Amino acid sequence: MIEEKYINPFTDFGFKKLFGEEISKDLLIDFLNQLLPSEHKITELKFKQTENLGSTEIDRKAIFDIYCENENGEKFIVELQKAKQNFFKDRMVYYSTFPIQEQAKKGDWDFKLTAVYCIGILDFIFDDEKEQKDKYIHYVALTEQETKKVFFNKLHYIYLEMPKFNKKEEELITEIDKWSYFIKNLSSLDHIPAKLQNEVFIKAFEIAEIAKFDRKQLEEYEQSLKYYRDIKNVVDTSFEEGRKEERILLAKEFIKNGVSIEIVMKSTGLTKEEIENL
């Protein structure tokens, strides 16, 4: 039985419910507009097929992504990363090439591109950025190394390390503060905080209220929540230590929870033969 009043946004079901459906599109637009520069503010979005990103079945186990396009043709990949994964930054760059390539036109084409934004909401902290305890939002662009001037202003990476966000309600100042607080704390709240008493967040809380789900939605959410807890506990732990014996124990835990051998291999570094011998 689910005791929480509101859904967990870090589940596939919760993330899609809040940001990936037509009825909640205005929530996604508001969230993105708090992150984007003024010249790229969004007034309208249309959802696109995430299969076009080339994501694999393994990726979809630990990641949920939304692919959309605004009224100017600019592309946005918004993804929720539930647990640590090898080469996350590499994969983020790789995915950004798909919205670029799909802009190619047959015949004479001058190579003019519309902007591509990759936004990652991370339920973990990068190992190489643990010392930056207060910096949880990162804006990345192609720049000239000496002058630091932006070389290309149409490819942007924005990622939020949510475990670093620790502001309390009374400390919320900006709208992105409020969104970060909402995403991180939603499942532990039992009422709408005073700082979030506006039209956008009231709608978000209404959509997130578990008591309003029908039986099918409730079953889907329960399954999504179980999978989130299983994979997060196991995958996050696998990155704490690299010793072989611990990775073997983790692999056994994966297998016990019915995780596919491909994910076990990817997360523990063990070979298929080693896993089968367990």
LODODO-270603 format. One record per residue (C-alpha): residue number from 1; x, y, z. Coordinates in nm, 3 decimals. Example, Ala and Ser with C-alpha at 12.3 -4.5 7.8 and 13.67 -1.06 7.14 Angstrom:
BEGIN
<r drenke="1" X="1.230" Y="-0.450" Z="0.780"/>
<r drenke="2" X="1.367" Y="-0.106" Z="0.714"/>
This chain:
BEGIN
<r drenke="1" X="0.000" Y="0.000" Z="0.000"/>
<r drenke="2" X="0.129" Y="0.346" Z="-0.091"/>
<r drenke="3" X="0.140" Y="0.581" Z="0.207"/>
<r drenke="4" X="0.260" Y="0.894" Z="0.028"/>
<r drenke="5" X="0.009" Y="1.153" Z="-0.089"/>
<r drenke="6" X="0.200" Y="1.251" Z="-0.403"/>
<r drenke="7" X="0.393" Y="1.056" Z="-0.666"/>
<r drenke="8" X="0.769" Y="1.024" Z="-0.687"/>
<r drenke="9" X="0.889" Y="1.231" Z="-0.989"/>
<r drenke="10" X="1.195" Y="1.007" Z="-1.025"/>
<r drenke="11" X="0.982" Y="0.714" Z="-1.139"/>
<r drenke="12" X="0.901" Y="0.669" Z="-1.507"/>
<r drenke="13" X="0.530" Y="0.700" Z="-1.432"/>
<r drenke="14" X="0.574" Y="1.009" Z="-1.214"/>
<r drenke="15" X="0.803" Y="1.191" Z="-1.457"/>
<r drenke="16" X="0.573" Y="1.124" Z="-1.751"/>
<r drenke="17" X="0.265" Y="1.222" Z="-1.551"/>
<r drenke="18" X="0.414" Y="1.557" Z="-1.456"/>
<r drenke="19" X="0.601" Y="1.650" Z="-1.773"/>
<r drenke="20" X="0.532" Y="1.407" Z="-2.056"/>
<r drenke="21" X="0.159" Y="1.429" Z="-2.128"/>
<r drenke="22" X="-0.046" Y="1.683" Z="-2.322"/>
<r drenke="23" X="-0.244" Y="1.782" Z="-2.012"/>
<r drenke="24" X="0.077" Y="1.868" Z="-1.826"/>
<r drenke="25" X="0.266" Y="2.028" Z="-2.115"/>
<r drenke="26" X="0.236" Y="2.374" Z="-1.959"/>
<r drenke="27" X="0.425" Y="2.244" Z="-1.655"/>
<r drenke="28" X="0.713" Y="2.130" Z="-1.876"/>
<r drenke="29" X="0.715" Y="2.466" Z="-2.057"/>
<r drenke="30" X="0.729" Y="2.655" Z="-1.728"/>
<r drenke="31" X="1.008" Y="2.433" Z="-1.594"/>
<r drenke="32" X="1.218" Y="2.471" Z="-1.910"/>
<r drenke="33" X="1.165" Y="2.846" Z="-1.925"/>
<r drenke="34" X="1.320" Y="2.882" Z="-1.582"/>
<r drenke="35" X="1.637" Y="2.714" Z="-1.713"/>
<r drenke="36" X="1.664" Y="2.872" Z="-2.057"/>
<r drenke="37" X="1.805" Y="3.212" Z="-2.155"/>
<r drenke="38" X="1.546" Y="3.477" Z="-2.239"/>
<r drenke="39" X="1.603" Y="3.452" Z="-2.615"/>
<r drenke="40" X="1.493" Y="3.088" Z="-2.611"/>
<r drenke="41" X="1.177" Y="3.117" Z="-2.403"/>
<r drenke="42" X="0.909" Y="2.867" Z="-2.508"/>
<r drenke="43" X="0.544" Y="2.943" Z="-2.576"/>
<r drenke="44" X="0.447" Y="2.610" Z="-2.732"/>
<r drenke="45" X="0.586" Y="2.256" Z="-2.747"/>
<r drenke="46" X="0.507" Y="1.942" Z="-2.939"/>
<r drenke="47" X="0.621" Y="1.599" Z="-2.828"/>
<r drenke="48" X="0.834" Y="1.388" Z="-3.060"/>
<r drenke="49" X="0.911" Y="1.015" Z="-3.056"/>
<r drenke="50" X="1.197" Y="0.928" Z="-2.820"/>
<r drenke="51" X="1.279" Y="0.624" Z="-3.035"/>
<r drenke="52" X="1.441" Y="0.872" Z="-3.272"/>
<r drenke="53" X="1.708" Y="0.931" Z="-3.011"/>
<r drenke="54" X="1.848" Y="0.583" Z="-3.062"/>
<r drenke="55" X="1.814" Y="0.492" Z="-2.695"/>
<r drenke="56" X="1.869" Y="0.126" Z="-2.614"/>
<r drenke="57" X="1.659" Y="-0.105" Z="-2.400"/>
<r drenke="58" X="1.928" Y="-0.088" Z="-2.131"/>
<r drenke="59" X="1.918" Y="0.292" Z="-2.128"/>
<r drenke="60" X="1.540" Y="0.292" Z="-2.092"/>
<r drenke="61" X="1.571" Y="0.090" Z="-1.771"/>
<r drenke="62" X="1.765" Y="0.366" Z="-1.591"/>
<r drenke="63" X="1.652" Y="0.669" Z="-1.791"/>
<r drenke="64" X="1.325" Y="0.824" Z="-1.893"/>
<r drenke="65" X="1.341" Y="1.093" Z="-2.157"/>
<r drenke="66" X="1.106" Y="1.339" Z="-2.322"/>
<r drenke="67" X="1.185" Y="1.471" Z="-2.667"/>
<r drenke="68" X="1.007" Y="1.785" Z="-2.780"/>
<r drenke="69" X="1.026" Y="2.081" Z="-3.015"/>
<r drenke="70" X="0.917" Y="2.442" Z="-2.967"/>
<r drenke="71" X="0.743" Y="2.678" Z="-3.205"/>
<r drenke="72" X="1.077" Y="2.783" Z="-3.358"/>
<r drenke="73" X="1.192" Y="2.429" Z="-3.431"/>
<r drenke="74" X="1.440" Y="2.420" Z="-3.144"/>
<r drenke="75" X="1.484" Y="2.071" Z="-2.996"/>
<r drenke="76" X="1.473" Y="1.973" Z="-2.630"/>
<r drenke="77" X="1.573" Y="1.642" Z="-2.477"/>
<r drenke="78" X="1.464" Y="1.632" Z="-2.114"/>
<r drenke="79" X="1.575" Y="1.322" Z="-1.931"/>
<r drenke="80" X="1.550" Y="1.182" Z="-1.586"/>
<r drenke="81" X="1.854" Y="0.981" Z="-1.480"/>
<r drenke="82" X="1.752" Y="0.755" Z="-1.191"/>
<r drenke="83" X="2.090" Y="0.607" Z="-1.108"/>
<r drenke="84" X="2.456" Y="0.638" Z="-1.196"/>
<r drenke="85" X="2.561" Y="0.501" Z="-1.530"/>
<r drenke="86" X="2.898" Y="0.459" Z="-1.696"/>
<r drenke="87" X="2.982" Y="0.729" Z="-1.952"/>
<r drenke="88" X="2.673" Y="0.938" Z="-1.881"/>
<r drenke="89" X="2.826" Y="1.253" Z="-2.031"/>
<r drenke="90" X="2.933" Y="1.059" Z="-2.341"/>
<r drenke="91" X="2.580" Y="0.932" Z="-2.386"/>
<r drenke="92" X="2.433" Y="1.279" Z="-2.339"/>
<r drenke="93" X="2.657" Y="1.415" Z="-2.617"/>
<r drenke="94" X="2.574" Y="1.114" Z="-2.836"/>
<r drenke="95" X="2.200" Y="1.168" Z="-2.797"/>
<r drenke="96" X="2.235" Y="1.534" Z="-2.889"/>
<r drenke="97" X="2.357" Y="1.434" Z="-3.234"/>
<r drenke="98" X="2.019" Y="1.285" Z="-3.330"/>
<r drenke="99" X="1.823" Y="1.615" Z="-3.319"/>
<r drenke="100" X="2.109" Y="1.770" Z="-3.515"/>
<r drenke="101" X="2.115" Y="1.504" Z="-3.785"/>
<r drenke="102" X="1.740" Y="1.505" Z="-3.834"/>
<r drenke="103" X="1.760" Y="1.870" Z="-3.941"/>
<r drenke="104" X="1.947" Y="1.774" Z="-4.259"/>
<r drenke="105" X="1.759" Y="1.856" Z="-4.577"/>
<r drenke="106" X="1.783" Y="1.687" Z="-4.914"/>
<r drenke="107" X="1.923" Y="1.882" Z="-5.206"/>
<r drenke="108" X="2.082" Y="2.221" Z="-5.161"/>
<r drenke="109" X="2.111" Y="2.301" Z="-4.791"/>
<r drenke="110" X="2.317" Y="2.572" Z="-4.622"/>
<r drenke="111" X="2.362" Y="2.368" Z="-4.298"/>
<r drenke="112" X="2.176" Y="2.622" Z="-4.086"/>
<r drenke="113" X="2.064" Y="2.455" Z="-3.762"/>
<r drenke="114" X="1.814" Y="2.530" Z="-3.489"/>
<r drenke="115" X="1.928" Y="2.506" Z="-3.128"/>
<r drenke="116" X="1.941" Y="2.177" Z="-2.939"/>
<r drenke="117" X="1.910" Y="2.163" Z="-2.561"/>
<r drenke="118" X="1.981" Y="1.854" Z="-2.351"/>
<r drenke="119" X="1.848" Y="1.882" Z="-1.996"/>
<r drenke="120" X="1.931" Y="1.613" Z="-1.743"/>
<r drenke="121" X="1.764" Y="1.579" Z="-1.403"/>
<r drenke="122" X="2.002" Y="1.356" Z="-1.209"/>
<r drenke="123" X="1.925" Y="1.159" Z="-0.897"/>
<r drenke="124" X="2.298" Y="1.133" Z="-0.821"/>
<r drenke="125" X="2.615" Y="1.342" Z="-0.800"/>
<r drenke="126" X="2.901" Y="1.321" Z="-1.047"/>
<r drenke="127" X="3.218" Y="1.198" Z="-0.877"/>
<r drenke="128" X="3.427" Y="1.476" Z="-1.034"/>
<r drenke="129" X="3.197" Y="1.747" Z="-0.900"/>
<r drenke="130" X="3.143" Y="1.636" Z="-0.540"/>
<r drenke="131" X="3.361" Y="1.920" Z="-0.412"/>
<r drenke="132" X="3.124" Y="2.181" Z="-0.559"/>
<r drenke="133" X="2.870" Y="2.123" Z="-0.287"/>
<r drenke="134" X="2.656" Y="2.433" Z="-0.357"/>
<r drenke="135" X="2.659" Y="2.418" Z="-0.737"/>
<r drenke="136" X="2.388" Y="2.182" Z="-0.852"/>
<r drenke="137" X="2.289" Y="2.333" Z="-1.188"/>
<r drenke="138" X="2.547" Y="2.315" Z="-1.466"/>
<r drenke="139" X="2.531" Y="2.500" Z="-1.798"/>
<r drenke="140" X="2.764" Y="2.360" Z="-2.062"/>
<r drenke="141" X="2.835" Y="2.497" Z="-2.410"/>
<r drenke="142" X="3.112" Y="2.489" Z="-2.671"/>
<r drenke="143" X="3.357" Y="2.766" Z="-2.591"/>
<r drenke="144" X="3.698" Y="2.893" Z="-2.702"/>
<r drenke="145" X="3.938" Y="2.783" Z="-2.429"/>
<r drenke="146" X="4.142" Y="3.102" Z="-2.384"/>
<r drenke="147" X="3.875" Y="3.369" Z="-2.420"/>
<r drenke="148" X="3.588" Y="3.157" Z="-2.285"/>
<r drenke="149" X="3.367" Y="3.303" Z="-2.557"/>
<r drenke="150" X="3.089" Y="3.080" Z="-2.683"/>
<r drenke="151" X="3.200" Y="2.918" Z="-3.008"/>
<r drenke="152" X="2.859" Y="2.774" Z="-3.100"/>
<r drenke="153" X="2.540" Y="2.895" Z="-2.933"/>
<r drenke="154" X="2.304" Y="2.628" Z="-3.064"/>
<r drenke="155" X="2.416" Y="2.328" Z="-2.860"/>
<r drenke="156" X="2.355" Y="2.339" Z="-2.487"/>
<r drenke="157" X="2.375" Y="2.089" Z="-2.204"/>
<r drenke="158" X="2.205" Y="2.164" Z="-1.874"/>
<r drenke="159" X="2.203" Y="1.918" Z="-1.590"/>
<r drenke="160" X="2.082" Y="1.932" Z="-1.233"/>
<r drenke="161" X="2.245" Y="1.721" Z="-0.961"/>
<r drenke="162" X="1.938" Y="1.699" Z="-0.740"/>
<r drenke="163" X="2.105" Y="1.547" Z="-0.429"/>
<r drenke="164" X="2.301" Y="1.873" Z="-0.397"/>
<r drenke="165" X="1.987" Y="2.082" Z="-0.371"/>
<r drenke="166" X="1.918" Y="2.122" Z="0.000"/>
<r drenke="167" X="1.726" Y="2.449" Z="0.031"/>
<r drenke="168" X="1.438" Y="2.461" Z="0.274"/>
<r drenke="169" X="1.102" Y="2.615" Z="0.185"/>
<r drenke="170" X="1.183" Y="2.949" Z="0.348"/>
<r drenke="171" X="1.502" Y="2.971" Z="0.140"/>
<r drenke="172" X="1.329" Y="2.941" Z="-0.197"/>
<r drenke="173" X="1.379" Y="3.259" Z="-0.400"/>
<r drenke="174" X="1.385" Y="3.189" Z="-0.773"/>
<r drenke="175" X="1.138" Y="2.989" Z="-0.977"/>
<r drenke="176" X="1.400" Y="2.725" Z="-1.050"/>
<r drenke="177" X="1.453" Y="2.701" Z="-0.672"/>
<r drenke="178" X="1.083" Y="2.622" Z="-0.642"/>
<r drenke="179" X="1.086" Y="2.365" Z="-0.923"/>
<r drenke="180" X="1.393" Y="2.194" Z="-0.775"/>
<r drenke="181" X="1.229" Y="2.183" Z="-0.432"/>
<r drenke="182" X="0.912" Y="2.042" Z="-0.589"/>
<r drenke="183" X="1.093" Y="1.768" Z="-0.781"/>
<r drenke="184" X="1.316" Y="1.662" Z="-0.494"/>
<r drenke="185" X="1.059" Y="1.672" Z="-0.213"/>
<r drenke="186" X="0.723" Y="1.601" Z="-0.380"/>
<r drenke="187" X="0.681" Y="1.242" Z="-0.261"/>
<r drenke="188" X="0.751" Y="1.340" Z="0.102"/>
<r drenke="189" X="0.504" Y="1.631" Z="0.115"/>
<r drenke="190" X="0.148" Y="1.607" Z="0.247"/>
<r drenke="191" X="0.034" Y="1.958" Z="0.150"/>
<r drenke="192" X="0.118" Y="2.240" Z="-0.091"/>
<r drenke="193" X="0.388" Y="2.461" Z="0.066"/>
<r drenke="194" X="0.311" Y="2.833" Z="0.093"/>
<r drenke="195" X="0.597" Y="2.922" Z="-0.142"/>
<r drenke="196" X="0.440" Y="2.703" Z="-0.412"/>
<r drenke="197" X="0.091" Y="2.848" Z="-0.393"/>
<r drenke="198" X="0.058" Y="2.963" Z="-0.753"/>
<r drenke="199" X="-0.135" Y="2.842" Z="-1.056"/>
<r drenke="200" X="0.145" Y="2.630" Z="-1.205"/>
<r drenke="201" X="0.234" Y="2.441" Z="-0.889"/>
<r drenke="202" X="-0.125" Y="2.397" Z="-0.773"/>
<r drenke="203" X="-0.191" Y="2.218" Z="-1.104"/>
<r drenke="204" X="0.127" Y="2.012" Z="-1.059"/>
<r drenke="205" X="0.017" Y="1.898" Z="-0.714"/>
<r drenke="206" X="-0.330" Y="1.810" Z="-0.844"/>
<r drenke="207" X="-0.180" Y="1.593" Z="-1.120"/>
<r drenke="208" X="0.057" Y="1.430" Z="-0.872"/>
<r drenke="209" X="-0.207" Y="1.333" Z="-0.614"/>
<r drenke="210" X="-0.215" Y="0.955" Z="-0.593"/>
<r drenke="211" X="-0.570" Y="0.941" Z="-0.454"/>
<r drenke="212" X="-0.700" Y="1.066" Z="-0.791"/>
<r drenke="213" X="-0.554" Y="0.773" Z="-0.987"/>
<r drenke="214" X="-0.779" Y="0.500" Z="-1.120"/>
<r drenke="215" X="-0.694" Y="0.134" Z="-1.057"/>
<r drenke="216" X="-0.489" Y="0.098" Z="-1.375"/>
<r drenke="217" X="-0.286" Y="0.411" Z="-1.306"/>
<r drenke="218" X="-0.226" Y="0.302" Z="-0.949"/>
<r drenke="219" X="-0.098" Y="-0.038" Z="-1.059"/>
<r drenke="220" X="0.132" Y="0.123" Z="-1.316"/>
<r drenke="221" X="0.266" Y="0.364" Z="-1.058"/>
<r drenke="222" X="0.325" Y="0.092" Z="-0.798"/>
<r drenke="223" X="0.522" Y="-0.111" Z="-1.054"/>
<r drenke="224" X="0.720" Y="0.195" Z="-1.159"/>
<r drenke="225" X="0.796" Y="0.282" Z="-0.797"/>
<r drenke="226" X="0.914" Y="-0.072" Z="-0.721"/>
<r drenke="227" X="1.145" Y="-0.073" Z="-1.019"/>
<r drenke="228" X="1.284" Y="0.269" Z="-0.929"/>
<r drenke="229" X="1.372" Y="0.153" Z="-0.578"/>
<r drenke="230" X="1.527" Y="-0.173" Z="-0.698"/>
<r drenke="231" X="1.747" Y="-0.031" Z="-0.970"/>
<r drenke="232" X="1.850" Y="0.278" Z="-0.774"/>
<r drenke="233" X="1.954" Y="0.084" Z="-0.466"/>
<r drenke="234" X="2.155" Y="-0.165" Z="-0.665"/>
<r drenke="235" X="2.308" Y="0.063" Z="-0.928"/>
<r drenke="236" X="2.401" Y="0.342" Z="-0.689"/>
<r drenke="237" X="2.568" Y="0.095" Z="-0.456"/>
<r drenke="238" X="2.768" Y="-0.054" Z="-0.742"/>
<r drenke="239" X="2.950" Y="0.275" Z="-0.790"/>
<r drenke="240" X="3.060" Y="0.310" Z="-0.427"/>
<r drenke="241" X="3.322" Y="0.037" Z="-0.442"/>
<r drenke="242" X="3.497" Y="-0.132" Z="-0.729"/>
<r drenke="243" X="3.621" Y="-0.443" Z="-0.557"/>
<r drenke="244" X="3.536" Y="-0.767" Z="-0.735"/>
<r drenke="245" X="3.370" Y="-0.937" Z="-0.441"/>
<r drenke="246" X="3.132" Y="-0.648" Z="-0.389"/>
<r drenke="247" X="3.045" Y="-0.637" Z="-0.756"/>
<r drenke="248" X="2.965" Y="-1.007" Z="-0.740"/>
<r drenke="249" X="2.731" Y="-0.949" Z="-0.446"/>
<r drenke="250" X="2.563" Y="-0.669" Z="-0.639"/>
<r drenke="251" X="2.525" Y="-0.892" Z="-0.943"/>
<r drenke="252" X="2.352" Y="-1.152" Z="-0.727"/>
<r drenke="253" X="2.116" Y="-0.885" Z="-0.598"/>
<r drenke="254" X="2.040" Y="-0.780" Z="-0.954"/>
<r drenke="255" X="1.963" Y="-1.136" Z="-1.052"/>
<r drenke="256" X="1.741" Y="-1.186" Z="-0.749"/>
<r drenke="257" X="1.540" Y="-0.880" Z="-0.854"/>
<r drenke="258" X="1.495" Y="-1.010" Z="-1.207"/>
<r drenke="259" X="1.722" Y="-0.754" Z="-1.375"/>
<r drenke="260" X="1.837" Y="-0.855" Z="-1.723"/>
<r drenke="261" X="2.187" Y="-0.990" Z="-1.773"/>
<r drenke="262" X="2.269" Y="-0.694" Z="-2.001"/>
<r drenke="263" X="2.204" Y="-0.445" Z="-1.722"/>
<r drenke="264" X="2.400" Y="-0.660" Z="-1.474"/>
<r drenke="265" X="2.696" Y="-0.661" Z="-1.712"/>
<r drenke="266" X="2.675" Y="-0.286" Z="-1.775"/>
<r drenke="267" X="2.640" Y="-0.193" Z="-1.409"/>
<r drenke="268" X="2.892" Y="-0.430" Z="-1.248"/>
<r drenke="269" X="3.156" Y="-0.473" Z="-1.517"/>
<r drenke="270" X="3.130" Y="-0.851" Z="-1.486"/>
<r drenke="271" X="3.136" Y="-1.066" Z="-1.797"/>
<r drenke="272" X="2.840" Y="-1.270" Z="-1.915"/>
<r drenke="273" X="3.023" Y="-1.590" Z="-1.822"/>
<r drenke="274" X="3.101" Y="-1.464" Z="-1.470"/>
<r drenke="275" X="2.736" Y="-1.372" Z="-1.417"/>
<r drenke="276" X="2.608" Y="-1.704" Z="-1.551"/>
<r drenke="277" X="2.842" Y="-1.887" Z="-1.312"/>
<r drenke="278" X="2.676" Y="-1.714" Z="-1.017"/>
